[in-house]
Amino acid sequence: MESAVRRPHRQFNQGKIDVNGENAMGISCAQLMEVPFRKVVVADDHMLVAQGIERLLMERFASIELVSSGEELLDSLHRDAPDVVVSDISMPGLSGIDVMRQVRREGCRTPFVFLTMHDESSMAAEAIRAGAQGYILKSSAGDELVRAINGVMDGQTYVTPTLAASAVLCAGRCQYVLTEKQLRILEYVARGLRSKQIAYELGVSVRTIESHKYAIMQELGVHGTLELVRKAEQEGLIRH
């Protein structure tokens, strides 16, 4: 086992982020583990957040790898599966949930803990249904992330308390598998945007939007836009 944290030299995308001030990622030594775990991969495209998580976990893991996109996370998992992944959901390219779904299909059972700004219970439910073991809001990160990782490494599932009840309820009720991009398209459809407008917003072709929209309808078992929106709202899939 390595005795020190490996600090990879990776390029991060700069951006603004609100995590309730620097203290939201403050270091806490109240729950130091007797024996650190081998490796954690932290995936976040905001450098300050990633570095804050690294400082928070450096006493608990012998090796910490930082990545800044879904593709980098996927590459890292293919090279060397860690003990746990701490990942944002929305990142350039593949979302954190999409990466998890892909590696799950490939047989990877590495626990995923999502640390995100998305405070919708429907998103937490989607992550749980897709196989996540943890879901934490960045606004309440810090000691809560440590508690979540401790629980996850002990075989438990941890969801931020403010979302836990409704997320578990939705996860039990909704059995639909939609990608992060499809959920975004669904939001635009619910707001009344046409395929051409959605394509412009997402920077893709109209054909791509129509293909995703058809796949969403197939998944939900509906045949028209109005029926699609109504069913999505009933199932808690639209994040208002």
N, C-alpha and C positions, 0 to 999 in steps of 0.2 A: 504494500500500500504506500502511496506517495505521502510524504510528510508535509508537503506544502501545496498551496493552491497554484494550479497552472493558470497563468494569465495570458490567454491568447491575444495576439495582435490582430484585431478585426476592425474593419471600417464600418461605422454605424451611420445610419441616416439621421441627420439632425432634425429636430422638430420640437414644437411646444407641447407641453403636457402639464396637467394639473393633478398633482397627487397630494393635495392639501399641504403643500410646503414640504421642505426637506425632511421634516420629522416623520412624514408618512412612511418613509423608507429608513427610519432611524435604526441604528444597530442596538439590539438587545442581547445581553449575555445571560439573561435569567434562565434560559432553557438549554444550556449547552449539553450536548450529548456526550456520554462517556467515550464512545468510539465513533468517530465521524464515518459517514458513508463514503463509498468510493467516488462517485461522480454524479454531478447534476448538470444538465444543460439548461441554460436560461435563454429564452427566445423573446426578444422585444426589440422593435426598431427604434426605440428612444434610448439613446445612450445613457442619459442620467438615471433612468429607471433601471436599466440593466445593471449599471454599476452599483446602484443602491441595493439591489437584490444580491449581487455578488458580495458586498460587504456584510450583508445580513447573514449570509449562509456560509461564509468562509471558515467558521469554526466547526461546521457540521459536515463538510465534504472535503475529501482530500483533493478533489479536482473539480474545477468549475469552468465550463466552457460557455462563452457568450456568442450567440448568433443573432442576426438582425433581420431575418426573413424566413418565410415558410420553407423555401427551397434549401436554405442553409441548414435549417433544423432537420429536414428530411435527409440531407447528406450526412449530417452528424450521426443521426440514428442508424443509418446504413453502415457507417464506419465502425461505431462502437456504442452499443446500447447502454445508456447510463442507468443509474438506480432510479432516477426520477427526472421528469421534465417539468420545468416551470415556464409557462408560455403565455404570451398575450394571445388574443384571438385575432384581432385585425392587424395584419402585417402585409407588407408588399408581397404580391404573388399569392401563394397558397396561404389560407388562414390557418391558425393553430388547430382548429377543429378538423379541417380538411387533411392536414398532415397526420393527425391522430387516426382518422378513418383509414387513410392509406396504409399506415404501418400496422394497424390492426388487421387489415385484410391480408397483410404479408406475414402475420403471425407474431408480431411484436407485442409483448404484454407490458412494456414499460409504463409505469403509472404517469398520468398527465395531471398536473395541477394548473388550472388556468387563472392567471392574474390579469384582470381586465377592467376597463372602464364601463363595460356593458352591464347595467344594473337591472336588466329586464329578466324576470323569472323565466320567460320563454327561452331566452338564450341560455340560461343556466340549465334548464331542462334539456335543451338540445345537446349541450355538452355532456350531461350525465347519460342521456340515451346513447350517445355516440361512444361512450366508454370512459369518460373522465372520472378521476377519483377525487378531484378537488376543484372548487370554483370560488374565487376570492375577488373582492373589489379592490382596486388600487387605492381607493379613498380610505380604506380601513386596513391597508397592508401593514406589515411590521411584525409584531408578535403573533398576529393572527396567521400569517404565512408560516411561521415556525410551527405553530400548533397544527396547522393543516398538514404540513409535511410529516410531522411526527405521527399524526393519525394515519395518513396515507401509507407511510412505510410500515405501519402496524396492521395494514389490511383494511382500514376504514375508508369511508367516503366523507369528505368535508365540504360543506357549502356555507358561504357567509350566512349567519343567522337571519339577517333581514330578508333573505331570499329563500331560505331553506324550505319552509312549509309549502309555499306556492310552487316552487321549482319541483319538489318531489311530487306534488299533486299533478302538475302538468306533465311531468315525465311519465307518470303512470297512465295518464289519459291519452297523451299524444304518442303515436307510434310511427310517425312519418320521418323519413330521412331526407333532409334537404341540406344542400351545401350552403356555406356562408353567402356565396354569390346569389344563389336562388332565393335565399331569405331577403336579400337586398332588393332583388327584382320584385319579389312579392310585395315589399313595402311600397315600391314605386307604383305597382299596379293598383294597390289599395288607395293610393293618393290620386288615382285617375290619370296617370301618365300613359301615353301610348308607347308602343314598342320603339318607335323612332326616337322619342324623347328619352326613353330609358337607355337606349343604345348610346345616345349622345352623352348622357350623364356618366355612364360606365366606361365609355371609350371603346366600345365593341361594335360589331355589326348588328344590324337589325335581325339578320338570320340567326345569330347567336342568341339574341333575346327571345326570339320566337321558339327556338329549340328548347331553351331553359323553361319557358312558360309552358310549353307542351309537356315537358317532363314533370313539372310541378303539378299540372292538372292530372296527369296519369297517377302520380303518387297519392294525390288526395281523392282520386276517383270522381272528378267533376268534369264538366264539358263546356263551360262558358266562363267568361270573366266575372260576371256578377256572382255566379255560384262559387267560383274560386275564392273570391274575397270573403264571401259570407262564411264558407267552410273554414278558411284560414283564421278568421276572427274567432269563430267558435272553438277552434283548437288551440288558440293562443299562440299562433305562429307569426302574427304581425306584431312587430315591436314598435309601439307608438312612442 
